[in-house]
Each structure stands twice: as C-alpha cells, then as structure tokens.
Amino acid sequence: MRRYPRWLTKDFSPDGTARTVRGLLDGLHLVTVCESAVCPNLRECYSQRQLTFMILGDRCTRTCRFCAVDHGRPLAVSEDEPWRVAEAVKRLGLRHVVITSVARDELADEGAGHFVRVVEAVRVNNAGVTVEILVPDFHAREELIACVMACRPEVFAHNLETIERLTNLVRPQAAYHRSLSVLRMARSLATDSLIKSSLMLGLGEQMDEIRHTFDELLAAGCTHLALGQYLRPSPLHLPVMEYLSPERFAAYARLAYEAGFAWVLAGPFVRSSYHAIDALAGPSHAEPAGPSILASHELVSDSEETRLRNHHGGIPCSAPACL
C-alpha cells in the first residue's frame, strides 16, 4: 500500500453544512466539478458553502489523462440549467460564484452561449454577486472568447495545466500555445476582468520549465495564478512523479510574484477554484523560501520510474518522488 507525505492529509470529519449543500445540489440536479473531478477539498469547501458549478452536463468530449470527469457522448444541453444554477446560488447565499464546464466540442458554439445564459441568470437573481468563469479552450475561436467575455465576468480563467513539454501527454486534445492564445484574447477583450490560470505540479516538470511557463503566462496577459499538486484520481490516470512539500510550493509562489504575477495561491491542495473569492481581495500570502528548497528532490524507486517511462513513453523527469 502506497504511503503519502505527511502534508497530504485532510480532516474528513462529518459536517452538517456539507450535507446540506450536497442535498440542495442533488435536489436541483446540479453537477459540481468538486465531485466529478474527485477534489480532495470537497468536504472543506462544501462546509464553507464554496463550490464550482459544472455546467453543460457531466460528460466531457475530451480525454485528458489527469482528469476524473467522465468522458463520452454528452447528453443534450439542459435549457433550464441557468435557472437551476441561479436558484442554488440564491439558496446558498453565495457572494462569489465559480462556473466551469465540460468541453462540448460537438456544439456549434462549444457551449459559449450557454455560459452567458448561466451568468446572466445568476446575476439577475442574485444582486451584487461576483462571477468567475473557468472555460475550456473553445479551440481559441475569437468569436467564442468574445461571447463569454461580453458577460463581463469579474474573473476569466482558463487553465494551462502543465508545461509545454508535457502538454501532449497530459492534455492530448489540447495545445499549449492554443491555451495561451485564449488567455491573450481574453486579456485584449477584458475591461475589468482579472485573467487567471492554473498549473498542476508533480508530473515531471523541471524548475526552469516552470519559470519559463510563468513568463509565457504573463506575456499572454495572465495576472492571477494557482499552483497545486497533481493527485492521481485512479490507476487509469497518469501517475504522480513527485510530491512537492508546502515549502517548495511557497518557494514557487515567491518566484511567481517575482516574475510579475499580481496574485498567487500555491500549495499541495490548491486547485484552480480553491478559495476563489480571495483573488478579488488582492495578493495572497506566500511564505518565503530559499532556492535550496526548490533544489531538494526526493526520488521514486527505480522500479516505479522504469514502469512510468515504459508505460508513458519515457517522460523525462529531474525530480520524481512517489512515497
């Protein structure tokens, strides 16, 4: 049985608020990425009435090798979903709403119009609420980016997920520079929207590659960044190459701030929408850490690394660590 680092532990004690949130979502037939993607923060966030709505169904047309969301032929888009999301926001008393979706490549507008209808319904029924949209890449079609930006979300997010070298492995139906183009288009169309992205660490990336990715995100107009630990949802998904300590996440946060990001949230349990409302409040706090922390690596066993390389085409990795 695999052991995990001591910092990868969570308190899953029962909580009445979390049960109430889940019951409300079930009653309105709504999906959250929190449950569909097997997020380790689900109980914590539900107990604080924080969640990320996942619209356009629960089946994705893409097969990213890190993601636990179901994939396959999607069902028809539910026309009353905007009302149901707005009603959930009202009943939960949310001040900040995060809305994401599965990829719907088969639709003419890839779901962009539905995003707008959901945001509009939320705002009409919940005065003063702020909105973050976390969108798929829409194949970098400018008219679709313009469509969702027209609803003027307080935060526009699109996740780059990983470094360029690993993108084809991690996101076979996506493209690294396409995602950068999405962020660049959003920045050019934004009035007051913050532009946000997220990276998973622990897949075999090297420090200089992460630094380079920071620079490319900034050049694309991204100002807000989340950094989290990749955790393998099942044996069918990509294995973890390295578990980064909280101190190393703090060091990467410091590097990101030094590179020029306005807001960074980094840590083993950080996900794109974790404590999302904090992005509107200003810079997050990162504990300072020296370069020696970034240089300290714990290695997986030789057999684990060999199995990984044989199964996934020989991923180069400078700092693997499976415990």
N, C-alpha and C positions, 0 to 999 in steps of 0.2 A: 504494500500500500504506500502510495507516494505521500511524503510529508511536505508541508508547505512552510515557508518562512513564518516566523512568529508574528510579523506585522500583518499577515493576511488572515486576520481573524475578525469576526463580526459577532455582535451580540444579537441573537435572533429570539430574544425573549418575547412572549406574546404581548400584543398591544392592541387595545380596543379600537383606536383610531385607524390603524392599518386595516383591520377587519371591516370597519365601516366604509372606508374608501373602496376596498375591493367589492363590497356588496353593492355600493352605488354604481360602480362601473359595470358590474355584471347586469344590474337592473336596466341600465341604459344601453346594453350591448355594445360597449366601447372596448377598444383594444389599447393597451399601452405598450410602448417599447420596453418598459421596465420588466414586464412579464414575458413578452415574446422573445426578448434578447437575453433572458435569464440574468438580469442585472444583479450583482451582489449587494447593491444598495437598496433593493426594493422595500424591505421592511422599514429601514430607516426613513426613506423618503415618504412612503405612504403614511407613516406615523406623524410626519410633519406636513401632511397634505401637499406634498410635492410629487409631481409625476410628469411624464411626457406622453401625450396622446399620439397614437399611431393611426393615421387615417388611411383611407383608400384600401382597406382590407388588411388581412393578416398573412397574405402570401406575396412574396416578392418575385419579380421576374428575373432577378439576378441571383447568382450563387457565390457570393463572397465567402471565402474559406475561413473567415474568422467569426462569422455571424450565425447566431442561433435562430434567427427568424425563419419561418417556413418559406419554402420557395416552390414554385409550380404555377399552374394556370390559375390566375386570380378570378375571383367572382366579380359580378357586376358591381359598379360603384353604387353605394347606398345614397340615395338622394336626400334622405333626412339626417344624414350623419352631421352636417353642420349644426342643425338644431340640437342634436343629442350632445355634441361636444359643448355647445354654449350652455346647455342646461346643467351639465356636470360642473362646469366652471362656476356657475351660479350657486349650485347646492354646496359645493366645496368651499366657496368663498375665496377663490384664488385671486391673488393680486397680480401674479405673473404666470403666463400660460406658455408652455412649450409644446409645439406641434411638429411632428415629423411624419414620415410616411414610408411605406414600402416603395420600391421602384415599380412604376407601371409603364414599362417601355411599349406595351401594346396599344396604349391610348394615344390618340392623335396629339393631345397636348401633354401627355405623360403625367397627367394629374395636376398640372399647374392651376387650371381654373378651379378645381375643387379646393386646393389650398386657399385660394382667395375667398371662396364662398364660406369656408370654415372660419377664417379670420374675421370676415365681415359679420358673421352670425355671432361670434364670441363678443365682438365689440358692441354690437347693437344691444345685446342682452346683458352686458356687464360693463357699465360705465367706469372708466378710469383704469381698466386692466391693461397691462403691457403684454406684448406678444413676442415670442421668439419662434421663428420657423427654421427647422433643420431639414433641408431639402436634399433630394438626390441630385445627380448632375444634370438632368434634363438634356443630356448629350450636348451641353454647352450651347443650346439654342438660345440666341439672344432674345427672341421674342417671348420665350417662356420665362427667362430670368426677369425680363421687364414686366411680365404679367404678375409674378409674385411680388416683385418689388413695388408695384403700384399700390399694394395694400399697406405700404409703409410700416413694416414690422420694426419694432424697437431694436431687435437683433435678427440679423440674417446669418444663418450658419450653414456651412457645407463642410463636411469632414474630409480632409486629405487622407487621413487614417494612418499612412505609413510613408516611408521614404521612397524615392523613385525606384531604387534597385529592387525593392520587394513588392512593388505595386502589382505587377502581373501575377505574382504568386498569390498575394493576399486578396486582390480585387480583380479577378480575370476579365470581367466585363466593364471595368472602369479604365481610366487613363489618368496618370499623374498630372500631366500638363493640361488635360481637359478640366480637371478639378480646379487647378489654378486659374484657368480661364473663367470658370464660373465665379470664383471669388473676385476676380478682376472686373468682370461685368457688373456684379452686384455693387462693388465699390463705385464704379463710374455712374451707376444709376441711383445710388443712395443719396438721400437728403440728410436725414438724422439717424439712419440705421447704423448700429455697430456691426462690424463684419468679423465673424468668429469661425474658427476651425478647431479640429481636434486631431491628436496623434496618439496611436497606441504604441507603447514601448515594450520591449521584451521579445521581439520577433527576429532579432539578429542584426539590428541596425548598429552602426558604429557612431561614435561621438561626432566625428567630422561630418558624417552624413546628416545627423540631426541638426547640427549647426547650419549646414547648407540649406536644409529644408526650412529652418527658421527664416533665413534670408529670402528664400523664394516666396514664402507666405507673406512676408512683409512687403515684398515688391509687388505682390498681387493685391495689396490693399487690406490684408487681414491685420486687425489690431488686437484681437482677443483670442486667447489660445488655451485649450485644455490638454493636459498631458496625463495619461493614465496607463496602468498596467494591463497588457493583454492577458486575459484569462481564458483558457481553453474551455468552450462550452461542452464539448463531448469528444470522445476518441475519434470521431469523424472529422474534426476540425484541426487546423494547424496546431502543432504542439508549441508549447512555450519554450523559448530558447533561454530566457533569462528572467529572473525575478529581481526587480530593482528595489532597493531599500528606500524608505522615506527620505533618507539623507541624500540619496542620489537624485530623487525627484526634486528635492529642494535646490540642488545644485543646477539641474536643468532649468528650473524656474528662474533662477538668478541669471543664467545665460540668456534665457529668452527676454528677460527685462533689459539686460544689457544690449541685446540685439535691437531692441526698439519697440517691443510689444507694450501696449498700454495696460493690459490685464492678463494675468496668467494664473491658472489654477492647476496644480500638479500634485500627484500623489498616487499611491497604488490603487485606490478605489475610485479615483476621479474618472468620470465619464463625461461625454460631451455636454450633457444637460444637468450634471450634478451641481446643486446649489446655483442653478442658472440665474436666478434673480440677482446674485451678487455681482454679475458682470455689469449691471446698471449702476452699481454703487461706487465703482472706482477700483483702483489696483487691489489685488489680493495680496496677502502677506506670504512671503516665502522665507524660510529660514536660510541664512547664508551658509554656504558650504564651499570648501576649497576644491581645487582641481583634483586633489588626491582621492576624493570620494568618487569622482567620475572615473578615475583610472582603476579603481578597485573592482575586480571581477571575480565571481565565483563560477566555477566551471561545472557543466553537466558531466556525467560519466562518459567515458569513451564510447560505450555501447549505445547510450542514448543519442549522442551526437551522430554516430555512424548510422543508426536507424533513421534519424531525421534526414540526413543527407541522401540516403538511398531512396527514401520514400518521396522526398520533395525536390529531387534534382540537385542536391548539393548546395544548400543555402550557405553562403559564406558567413561566418559569424566570429566576431572577435571576442565576445563576452557572453557565452551561454551560461545559464545557471538554473538547472532544474533541481529542486530539493525534494 
